[in-house]
Amino acid sequence: MEVEYGGIKATGGKLFIIISLLGTLGAGLWGGFEFYKDYQDMKEQITSYVAPDLSEFDKQLGILDIEVTDTKQLIRSEINSIKDIVSEAQDTTRDIRTTMKTDINLFSDQISAIDKRSREDGLETRTAMRNAENEVRQLIADTSKRWDDKLQKVDNKLQKVDNQIEMLETKLDKKITKALENPLAAMSKTK
């Protein structure tokens, strides 16, 4: 195949190359125009962009921050209160233990004195010995009663401390649950 145009002859191979070049040049121009059009559209969208109003979100974050700070302070004060209660319980236990040791030593000294006196007074009658034995038994019973009473006091105080700790744990669990269920906390259950 041969084509002549304006005095120029083109054969099949040259004609094919010319048509391919013209198609490539046309496609390139069309692509460039489309790219420029997309660029202009994007430029218009960027210049007309208005940022959303996030002031309400910032206020909610501020409120949440205050609530978390207040909760931290409350927890810190409750923990300090528990520490004070435990410290008082330890002091009381220490005092009771010291008192009990003193009482036991006192009773032990009294029992030793009674025993020594009974050896020295070996000539005393059985009645005197029975009276001394009754006195010793009464001292032991009184010591045992005091011991039991003081241990009961310690148990009562420890029970109070346990109850207060359980109450504080319950309060803390409720507050943590409330904070976690708060939709603004972004800490609620996720799918």
VEXZA-814224 format. One line per 8 residues: their letters; for each residue x, y, z of N, C-alpha, C, O. Coordinates in Angstrom, 1 decimal, decimal comma. Atoms other than C-alpha are relative to their C-alpha. Layout:
BEGIN
a = X:Y:Z:X:Y:Z:X:Y:Z:X:Y:Z ~ ...
***
This chain:
BEGIN
meveyggi = 0,8:-1,2:0,0:0,0:0,0:0,0:0,9:1,2:0,0:1,9:1,3:0,7 ~ -0,8:-1,2:0,1:1,2:3,4:-0,9:-0,9:1,2:0,0:-1,9:1,2:-0,7 ~ 0,8:-1,2:-0,1:-0,1:6,9:-0,1:0,9:1,2:-0,3:2,0:1,2:0,1 ~ -0,7:-1,2:0,4:0,9:10,2:-1,6:-0,8:1,2:0,5:-2,0:1,3:0,3 ~ 0,7:-1,2:-0,5:0,2:13,5:0,2:1,0:1,1:-0,1:2,1:1,0:0,5 ~ -0,9:-1,1:0,2:1,7:16,8:-0,8:1,3:-0,3:-0,6:2,3:0,4:-0,2 ~ -1,2:0,3:0,7:4,3:15,3:-2,9:0,9:-1,0:0,8:2,0:-1,3:0,4 ~ -0,8:0,9:-0,8:5,5:12,9:-0,2:-0,7:-1,4:-0,2:-2,0:-1,5:0,0
katggklf = 0,6:1,3:0,1:5,0:9,2:-0,8:0,4:-0,8:1,2:1,5:-0,8:1,7 ~ -0,2:0,9:-1,2:4,6:6,8:2,1:-0,4:-1,4:-0,3:-1,6:-1,6:-0,8 ~ 0,4:1,4:0,2:4,6:3,1:1,8:-0,5:-0,6:1,3:-0,7:0,1:2,2 ~ 0,7:0,7:-1,1:3,0:0,5:4,2:0,7:0,1:1,3:0,1:0,5:2,3 ~ -0,8:-0,1:-1,2:5,8:0,4:6,8:0,1:1,4:0,5:-0,1:1,6:1,7 ~ -0,1:-1,4:-0,5:6,3:4,2:6,9:-1,3:0,5:0,4:-1,4:1,2:1,4 ~ 1,3:-0,4:-0,3:2,6:4,7:6,9:-0,4:-0,5:1,4:-1,1:0,2:2,2 ~ 0,4:0,6:-1,3:2,2:2,4:9,9:0,8:0,8:1,1:0,2:1,0:2,1
iiisllgt = -0,8:-0,8:-1,0:5,0:4,3:11,8:-0,6:1,4:0,2:-0,7:1,8:1,3 ~ 0,6:-1,4:-0,1:3,4:7,7:11,0:-1,3:-0,1:0,7:-1,6:0,8:1,6 ~ 1,3:0,1:-0,7:0,0:6,5:12,1:0,2:-0,3:1,5:-0,5:0,2:2,4 ~ -0,3:0,3:-1,4:1,5:5,0:15,3:0,5:1,2:0,7:0,1:1,5:1,9 ~ -0,5:-1,3:-0,6:3,4:8,3:16,0:-1,1:1,0:0,3:-1,2:1,6:1,3 ~ 1,1:-0,9:-0,1:0,3:10,3:15,4:-1,0:-0,4:1,2:-1,5:0,4:1,9 ~ 0,9:0,5:-1,0:-1,8:8,0:17,7:0,7:0,2:1,4:0,0:0,6:2,4 ~ -0,7:-0,2:-1,2:0,9:8,2:20,4:0,0:1,4:0,4:-0,2:1,7:1,6
lgaglwgg = 0,0:-1,4:-0,2:1,1:11,9:20,1:-1,3:0,5:0,5:-1,5:1,3:1,4 ~ 1,4:-0,4:-0,4:-2,7:12,3:20,3:-0,3:-0,6:1,4:-0,9:0,2:2,2 ~ 0,3:0,6:-1,3:-2,9:9,9:23,3:0,8:0,8:1,1:0,3:1,0:2,2 ~ -0,8:-0,7:-1,0:-0,1:11,8:25,1:-0,6:1,4:0,3:-0,7:1,8:1,4 ~ 0,6:-1,2:-0,2:-1,8:15,1:24,5:-1,3:-0,1:0,8:-1,6:0,7:1,7 ~ 1,3:0,3:-0,7:-5,2:13,7:25,7:0,3:-0,3:1,5:-0,3:0,3:2,4 ~ -0,4:0,3:-1,4:-3,4:12,3:28,9:0,4:1,2:0,7:0,1:1,4:1,9 ~ -0,4:-1,2:-0,6:-1,8:15,6:29,5:-1,1:0,9:0,4:-1,2:1,5:1,5
fefykdyq = 1,2:-0,9:-0,3:-5,1:17,5:29,3:-0,8:-0,6:1,1:-1,2:0,2:2,0 ~ 0,8:0,6:-1,1:-6,8:15,0:31,6:0,7:0,2:1,3:0,1:0,5:2,3 ~ -0,8:-0,3:-1,2:-3,9:15,3:34,1:-0,2:1,4:0,5:-0,4:1,7:1,7 ~ 0,2:-1,4:-0,4:-4,2:19,1:34,0:-1,4:0,3:0,5:-1,5:1,0:1,5 ~ 1,4:-0,2:-0,5:-8,0:18,9:34,4:-0,1:-0,5:1,4:-0,7:0,1:2,3 ~ 0,1:0,6:-1,4:-7,6:16,6:37,5:0,8:0,9:1,0:0,3:1,1:2,1 ~ -0,8:-0,9:-0,9:-4,9:19,0:38,9:-0,9:1,2:0,3:-0,9:1,6:1,5 ~ 0,9:-1,2:-0,3:-7,3:22,0:38,5:-1,1:-0,4:1,0:-1,4:0,4:1,8
dmkeqits = 1,1:0,4:-0,9:-10,2:20,1:40,2:0,5:-0,2:1,4:-0,1:0,2:2,3 ~ -0,6:0,2:-1,3:-7,9:19,0:43,1:0,3:1,3:0,6:0,1:1,5:1,8 ~ -0,4:-1,3:-0,6:-6,6:22,5:43,5:-1,3:0,8:0,5:-1,2:1,4:1,5 ~ 1,2:-0,7:-0,4:-10,2:23,9:43,6:-0,5:-0,7:1,3:-1,0:0,1:2,2 ~ 0,5:0,7:-1,2:-11,1:21,2:46,3:0,8:0,4:1,2:0,3:0,6:2,3 ~ -0,9:-0,4:-1,1:-8,1:22,1:48,4:-0,2:1,4:0,4:-0,2:1,7:1,6 ~ 0,2:-1,4:-0,4:-8,7:25,8:48,3:-1,4:0,2:0,7:-1,6:1,1:1,5 ~ 1,3:-0,1:-0,6:-12,4:25,3:49,2:-0,2:-0,8:1,3:-1,2:-0,8:1,9
yvapdlse = 0,1:0,9:-1,2:-11,6:22,9:52,2:-0,1:0,9:1,2:0,6:1,9:1,4 ~ 0,2:-0,7:-1,3:-12,9:24,1:55,6:0,2:-1,1:1,1:-0,5:-2,1:1,0 ~ -0,3:1,0:-1,1:-11,5:22,3:58,7:-1,2:-0,1:0,9:-1,9:0,9:1,1 ~ 1,2:0,2:-0,9:-14,2:20,8:61,0:0,2:0,7:1,3:1,4:0,8:1,8 ~ 0,0:-0,7:-1,3:-15,0:22,5:64,3:0,2:-1,1:1,1:-0,7:-1,9:1,3 ~ -0,3:1,0:-1,0:-13,3:20,3:67,0:-0,1:0,6:1,4:0,4:-0,1:2,3 ~ 0,0:-0,6:-1,3:-13,9:22,7:69,9:-0,8:-0,8:1,0:-0,4:-0,9:2,2 ~ 0,8:0,8:-0,9:-16,6:20,5:71,4:0,7:-1,2:0,5:0,6:-1,6:1,6
fdkqlgil = -0,8:1,2:-0,3:-14,4:17,5:71,2:1,1:0,4:1,0:1,4:-0,4:2,0 ~ -1,0:-0,5:-1,0:-11,6:19,5:73,0:-0,6:0,2:1,4:0,1:-0,1:2,4 ~ 0,6:-0,2:-1,3:-14,0:20,5:75,7:-0,3:-1,3:0,7:0,0:-1,4:1,9 ~ 0,3:1,3:-0,6:-15,1:16,9:76,3:1,3:-0,7:0,5:1,3:-1,3:1,5 ~ -1,3:0,6:-0,5:-11,4:15,8:76,5:0,4:0,7:1,2:1,0:0,1:2,1 ~ -0,4:-0,8:-1,2:-10,8:18,6:79,0:-0,8:-0,5:1,3:-0,3:-0,7:2,3 ~ 0,9:0,5:-1,1:-13,8:17,4:81,1:0,5:-1,4:0,5:0,6:-1,7:1,6 ~ -0,4:1,3:-0,3:-12,6:13,8:80,9:1,4:0,0:0,7:1,6:-0,8:1,7
dievtdtk = -1,3:-0,1:-0,7:-9,1:14,8:81,9:-0,2:0,4:1,5:0,5:-0,1:2,4 ~ 0,3:-0,4:-1,4:-10,5:16,6:85,0:-0,5:-1,2:0,8:-0,1:-1,4:1,9 ~ 0,6:1,2:-0,7:-12,5:13,5:85,9:1,0:-1,0:0,3:1,0:-1,6:1,4 ~ -1,1:1,0:-0,2:-9,5:11,2:85,5:0,9:0,5:1,1:1,3:-0,2:2,0 ~ -0,9:-0,6:-1,1:-7,4:13,6:87,7:-0,7:-0,1:1,3:-0,1:-0,5:2,3 ~ 0,7:0,1:-1,2:-10,1:13,8:90,3:-0,1:-1,5:0,5:0,1:-1,7:1,7 ~ 0,0:1,4:-0,4:-10,4:10,0:90,3:1,3:-0,5:0,5:1,4:-1,2:1,5 ~ -1,3:0,3:-0,5:-6,7:9,6:90,7:0,3:0,5:1,4:0,8:-0,2:2,2
qlirsein = -0,1:-0,6:-1,3:-6,7:12,0:93,6:-0,8:-0,7:1,1:-0,3:-1,0:2,2 ~ 0,9:0,8:-0,9:-9,6:10,1:95,2:0,6:-1,3:0,4:0,7:-1,7:1,5 ~ -0,6:1,3:-0,2:-7,9:6,8:94,8:1,3:0,1:0,8:1,5:-0,6:1,8 ~ -1,2:-0,2:-0,7:-4,6:8,2:96,1:-0,3:0,3:1,5:0,3:-0,2:2,4 ~ 0,4:-0,3:-1,4:-6,4:9,6:99,2:-0,5:-1,2:0,7:-0,3:-1,4:1,9 ~ 0,5:1,2:-0,6:-8,2:6,3:99,8:1,1:-1,0:0,3:1,1:-1,6:1,3 ~ -1,1:0,8:-0,3:-5,0:4,4:99,5:0,8:0,5:1,2:1,2:-0,3:2,1 ~ -0,7:-0,5:-1,2:-3,3:6,7:102,0:-0,8:-0,2:1,3:-0,2:-0,5:2,3
sikdivse = 0,9:0,3:-1,1:-6,3:6,2:104,3:0,2:-1,4:0,4:0,3:-1,7:1,6 ~ -0,2:1,4:-0,3:-5,9:2,5:104,1:1,4:-0,2:0,6:1,5:-1,0:1,6 ~ -1,3:0,1:-0,6:-2,2:2,8:104,8:0,0:0,5:1,4:0,6:-0,2:2,3 ~ 0,1:-0,4:-1,4:-3,0:4,8:107,9:-0,7:-1,0:0,9:-0,3:-1,2:2,0 ~ 0,7:0,9:-0,7:-5,5:2,3:109,0:0,9:-1,3:0,3:0,9:-1,8:1,5 ~ -0,8:1,2:-0,2:-3,1:-0,6:108,5:1,2:0,4:1,0:1,5:-0,5:1,8 ~ -1,1:-0,4:-0,9:-0,3:1,4:110,3:-0,6:0,0:1,4:0,1:-0,4:2,4 ~ 0,6:-0,1:-1,3:-2,7:2,0:113,2:-0,2:-1,4:0,5:0,1:-1,7:1,7
aqdttrdi = 0,2:1,4:-0,4:-3,6:-1,7:113,3:1,4:-0,7:0,4:1,4:-1,4:1,4 ~ -1,3:0,5:-0,4:0,1:-2,6:113,3:0,5:0,5:1,3:1,0:-0,2:2,2 ~ -0,4:-0,6:-1,3:0,8:-0,2:116,1:-0,8:-0,6:1,2:-0,2:-0,9:2,2 ~ 0,8:0,6:-1,0:-2,1:-1,6:118,1:0,4:-1,4:0,3:0,5:-1,8:1,4 ~ -0,4:1,4:-0,2:-1,0:-5,1:117,5:1,3:-0,1:0,8:1,5:-0,9:1,7 ~ -1,3:-0,1:-0,7:2,5:-4,2:118,6:-0,2:0,3:1,5:0,5:-0,3:2,3 ~ 0,3:-0,4:-1,4:1,2:-2,5:121,7:-0,6:-1,2:0,8:-0,2:-1,5:2,0 ~ 0,6:1,1:-0,6:-1,0:-5,5:122,5:1,0:-1,1:0,3:1,0:-1,7:1,4
rttmktdi = -1,0:1,0:-0,2:1,9:-7,9:122,0:0,9:0,4:1,2:1,3:-0,5:2,0 ~ -0,8:-0,5:-1,1:4,1:-5,8:124,3:-0,7:-0,1:1,3:-0,1:-0,6:2,3 ~ 0,8:0,1:-1,2:1,4:-5,6:126,9:-0,1:-1,5:0,5:0,0:-1,8:1,6 ~ 0,2:1,4:-0,3:0,8:-9,3:126,7:1,3:-0,6:0,5:1,3:-1,4:1,4 ~ -1,3:0,5:-0,5:4,6:-10,1:127,1:0,2:0,5:1,4:0,7:-0,3:2,2 ~ -0,2:-0,6:-1,4:4,7:-7,8:130,1:-0,9:-0,8:1,0:-0,4:-1,1:2,1 ~ 1,0:0,8:-0,9:1,6:-9,5:131,6:0,5:-1,4:0,2:0,5:-1,9:1,3 ~ -0,5:1,3:-0,1:3,0:-12,9:130,9:1,2:-0,1:0,9:1,4:-1,0:1,7
nlfsdqis = -1,2:-0,1:-0,8:6,4:-12,0:132,4:-0,4:0,2:1,5:0,1:-0,4:2,4 ~ 0,5:-0,3:-1,3:4,5:-10,6:135,4:-0,6:-1,2:0,6:-0,3:-1,5:1,8 ~ 0,7:1,3:-0,5:2,4:-13,7:135,8:1,0:-1,1:0,2:1,0:-1,8:1,2 ~ -1,1:1,0:-0,2:5,5:-15,8:135,3:0,7:0,2:1,3:1,1:-0,7:2,0 ~ -0,7:-0,4:-1,2:7,2:-13,9:138,0:-0,8:-0,3:1,3:-0,3:-0,8:2,3 ~ 0,9:0,3:-1,1:4,2:-14,3:140,3:0,0:-1,5:0,3:0,0:-1,9:1,4 ~ 0,1:1,5:-0,1:4,0:-18,0:139,6:1,4:-0,5:0,6:1,4:-1,4:1,5 ~ -1,3:0,4:-0,5:7,8:-18,3:140,3:0,1:0,3:1,5:0,6:-0,5:2,3
aidkrsre = -0,1:-0,4:-1,4:7,4:-16,4:143,6:-0,9:-1,0:0,8:-0,5:-1,4:1,9 ~ 0,8:1,0:-0,7:4,5:-18,7:144,6:0,7:-1,3:0,1:0,6:-1,9:1,2 ~ -0,7:1,3:0,0:6,5:-21,8:143,7:1,1:0,1:1,0:1,3:-0,9:1,8 ~ -1,1:-0,2:-1,0:9,5:-20,5:145,7:-0,5:0,0:1,4:0,1:-0,7:2,3 ~ 0,5:-0,1:-1,4:7,4:-19,7:148,7:-0,6:-1,4:0,4:-0,4:-1,7:1,6 ~ 0,5:1,3:-0,3:5,7:-23,1:148,5:1,1:-1,0:0,4:0,9:-1,8:1,3 ~ -1,1:0,9:-0,3:9,1:-24,8:148,6:0,6:0,4:1,4:0,9:-0,5:2,2 ~ -0,5:-0,4:-1,3:10,3:-22,7:151,5:-1,0:-0,4:1,2:-0,6:-0,7:2,3
dgletrta = 1,0:0,3:-1,1:7,0:-23,3:153,4:-0,4:-1,5:-0,2:-1,6:-1,7:-0,2 ~ 0,3:1,4:0,2:7,2:-27,1:152,9:-0,8:-0,6:1,2:-1,4:-1,7:1,1 ~ 0,7:0,5:-1,2:5,7:-27,5:156,4:-1,4:0,4:0,1:-2,2:0,0:1,0 ~ 1,4:-0,5:0,0:2,5:-25,8:155,5:-1,0:-1,2:-0,2:-0,6:-2,2:-0,8 ~ 1,0:1,1:0,1:-0,6:-27,9:155,5:-0,6:0,0:-1,4:-0,3:0,9:-2,2 ~ 0,6:0,2:1,3:-2,5:-29,2:152,5:-0,9:1,2:-0,3:-1,1:1,5:-1,5 ~ 0,9:-1,1:0,3:-5,0:-26,4:152,8:0,7:1,2:-0,6:0,2:1,8:-1,5 ~ -0,8:-1,1:0,5:-2,4:-23,8:152,3:0,5:-0,2:-1,5:0,5:0,6:-2,3
mrnaenev = -0,5:0,4:1,3:-1,1:-25,7:149,3:-1,2:0,1:-1,0:-1,0:0,6:-2,2 ~ 1,1:-0,1:0,9:-4,6:-25,9:147,8:-0,4:1,4:-0,3:-0,7:1,7:-1,4 ~ 0,3:-1,4:0,2:-5,2:-22,2:148,3:1,0:0,6:-1,1:0,6:1,4:-1,9 ~ -1,0:-0,5:0,9:-1,9:-21,5:146,5:-0,3:-0,5:-1,5:-0,2:0,2:-2,4 ~ 0,3:0,6:1,3:-2,8:-23,9:143,6:-1,2:0,7:-0,6:-1,3:1,0:-1,8 ~ 1,1:-0,7:0,5:-6,2:-22,2:143,3:0,3:1,4:-0,5:-0,2:1,9:-1,5 ~ -0,4:-1,4:0,4:-4,6:-18,8:143,2:0,8:-0,1:-1,4:0,5:0,8:-2,3 ~ -0,8:0,1:1,3:-2,2:-20,0:140,4:-1,0:-0,3:-1,1:-0,8:0,3:-2,2
rqliadts = 1,0:0,3:1,1:-5,1:-21,5:138,4:-0,8:1,2:-0,4:-1,0:1,4:-1,6 ~ 0,8:-1,2:0,3:-7,0:-18,3:138,7:0,8:1,0:-0,8:0,3:1,6:-1,7 ~ -0,9:-0,9:0,7:-4,0:-16,3:137,5:0,1:-0,5:-1,5:0,1:0,3:-2,4 ~ -0,1:0,6:1,4:-3,6:-18,7:134,5:-1,3:0,3:-0,8:-1,3:0,6:-1,9 ~ 1,3:-0,2:0,6:-7,4:-18,4:133,8:-0,1:1,5:-0,4:-0,6:1,8:-1,5 ~ 0,1:-1,4:0,3:-7,2:-14,6:134,0:0,9:0,4:-1,2:0,5:1,1:-2,1 ~ -0,9:-0,3:1,1:-4,2:-14,5:131,7:-0,5:-0,5:-1,3:-0,5:0,1:-2,3 ~ 0,6:0,6:1,2:-5,9:-16,8:129,3:-1,2:0,9:-0,5:-1,3:1,1:-1,7
krwddklq = 1,1:-0,9:0,3:-9,0:-14,6:129,4:0,5:1,3:-0,6:-0,1:1,7:-1,7 ~ -0,5:-1,2:0,6:-7,0:-11,5:128,8:0,6:-0,2:-1,4:0,4:0,6:-2,3 ~ -0,6:0,4:1,3:-5,1:-13,2:126,0:-1,1:-0,1:-1,0:-1,0:0,5:-2,1 ~ 1,1:0,2:0,9:-8,4:-14,2:124,4:-0,7:1,3:-0,3:-1,0:1,6:-1,5 ~ 0,6:-1,3:0,2:-9,9:-10,7:124,9:0,9:0,8:-1,0:0,3:1,5:-1,9 ~ -0,9:-0,8:0,8:-6,9:-9,0:123,3:0,1:-0,6:-1,4:0,1:0,2:-2,4 ~ 0,0:0,6:1,4:-6,8:-11,5:120,4:-1,3:0,3:-0,7:-1,3:0,6:-1,9 ~ 1,3:-0,4:0,6:-10,5:-10,8:119,9:0,0:1,4:-0,5:-0,5:1,7:-1,6
kvdnklqk = -0,1:-1,4:0,5:-9,8:-7,1:119,7:0,8:0,1:-1,2:0,4:0,9:-2,2 ~ -0,8:-0,1:1,2:-7,1:-7,6:117,2:-0,8:-0,6:-1,2:-0,7:0,0:-2,3 ~ 0,8:0,6:1,1:-9,4:-9,9:115,1:-1,0:1,0:-0,4:-1,3:1,1:-1,6 ~ 1,0:-0,9:0,3:-12,1:-7,3:115,3:0,6:1,2:-0,9:0,0:1,6:-1,9 ~ -0,6:-1,1:0,7:-9,8:-4,5:114,1:0,4:-0,5:-1,4:0,3:0,2:-2,4 ~ -0,4:0,5:1,3:-8,4:-6,7:111,3:-1,2:-0,2:-0,9:-1,2:0,0:-2,1 ~ 1,3:0,2:0,7:-12,0:-7,6:110,3:-0,5:1,4:-0,6:-0,9:1,5:-1,7 ~ 0,4:-1,4:0,5:-12,8:-3,8:110,1:0,9:0,4:-1,2:0,4:1,0:-2,2
vdnqieml = -0,9:-0,4:1,0:-9,7:-3,2:108,0:-0,3:-0,8:-1,3:-0,4:-0,2:-2,4 ~ 0,4:0,8:1,1:-10,7:-6,1:105,7:-1,3:0,5:-0,7:-1,4:0,6:-1,9 ~ 1,3:-0,5:0,6:-14,2:-4,7:105,3:0,2:1,3:-0,7:-0,3:1,6:-1,8 ~ -0,2:-1,3:0,7:-12,9:-1,2:104,5:0,8:-0,2:-1,3:0,5:0,4:-2,3 ~ -0,7:0,3:1,2:-10,5:-2,7:102,0:-1,0:-0,5:-1,1:-0,9:-0,1:-2,3 ~ 0,9:0,5:1,0:-13,3:-4,6:100,3:-1,0:1,1:-0,5:-1,3:1,2:-1,7 ~ 0,8:-1,2:0,4:-15,5:-1,4:100,3:0,8:0,8:-1,0:0,2:1,2:-2,0 ~ -0,8:-0,8:0,9:-12,7:0,5:98,7:0,2:-0,7:-1,3:0,2:0,0:-2,4
etkldkki = -0,2:0,7:1,3:-12,1:-2,2:96,1:-1,3:0,0:-0,8:-1,2:0,2:-2,0 ~ 1,3:-0,1:0,7:-15,8:-2,2:95,3:-0,2:1,4:-0,6:-0,6:1,5:-1,8 ~ 0,1:-1,4:0,6:-15,8:1,6:94,9:0,9:0,1:-1,2:0,5:0,7:-2,2 ~ -1,0:-0,1:1,1:-12,7:1,4:92,8:-0,4:-0,7:-1,2:-0,3:-0,2:-2,3 ~ 0,5:0,7:1,2:-14,1:-1,3:90,6:-1,2:0,7:-0,7:-1,2:0,8:-1,9 ~ 1,1:-0,7:0,6:-17,3:0,7:90,1:0,5:1,2:-0,8:0,0:1,5:-1,9 ~ -0,5:-1,2:0,7:-15,3:3,8:89,2:0,7:-0,3:-1,3:0,6:0,3:-2,3 ~ -0,7:0,4:1,2:-13,1:2,0:86,8:-0,9:-0,5:-1,1:-0,8:-0,2:-2,2
tkalenpl = 1,0:0,5:0,9:-16,1:0,3:85,2:-0,7:1,2:-0,6:-0,9:1,2:-1,8 ~ 0,7:-1,2:0,5:-17,8:3,7:84,9:0,9:0,7:-1,0:0,4:1,2:-2,0 ~ -0,9:-0,7:0,9:-14,7:5,2:83,4:0,2:-0,8:-1,3:0,3:-0,2:-2,4 ~ -0,2:0,8:1,2:-14,3:2,3:80,9:-1,3:0,0:-0,8:-1,2:-0,1:-2,1 ~ 1,3:0,0:0,8:-18,0:2,4:79,9:-0,2:1,4:-0,6:-1,2:1,6:-1,4 ~ 0,2:-1,4:0,5:-17,7:6,2:79,2:0,4:0,0:-1,5:1,6:-0,3:-1,8 ~ -0,4:0,1:1,4:-17,8:6,5:75,4:1,1:1,0:-0,4:1,7:0,9:-1,4 ~ -1,1:-1,0:0,3:-15,5:9,5:75,6:1,4:-0,5:0,4:2,4:0,0:-0,1
aamsktk = -1,3:0,5:-0,5:-12,8:7,4:77,3:0,7:-0,8:-1,1:1,9:-1,0:-1,0 ~ -0,5:0,8:1,1:-12,3:5,4:74,1:0,7:-1,3:0,5:1,7:-1,8:-0,1 ~ -0,6:1,2:-0,6:-11,5:2,4:76,3:-1,0:-1,0:0,2:-0,8:-2,1:0,9 ~ 1,1:1,0:-0,2:-14,8:0,6:76,1:0,3:-1,2:-0,9:1,3:-1,2:-1,6 ~ -0,2:1,3:0,7:-15,1:-2,9:74,6:0,1:0,3:-1,5:-0,7:1,1:-2,1 ~ -0,2:-0,2:1,5:-13,9:-3,1:71,0:-0,5:-1,3:-0,6:-0,5:-2,4:0,0 ~ 0,5:1,2:0,7:-15,3:-5,5:68,4:1,2:-0,9:-0,5:1,0:-1,9:-1,1
***
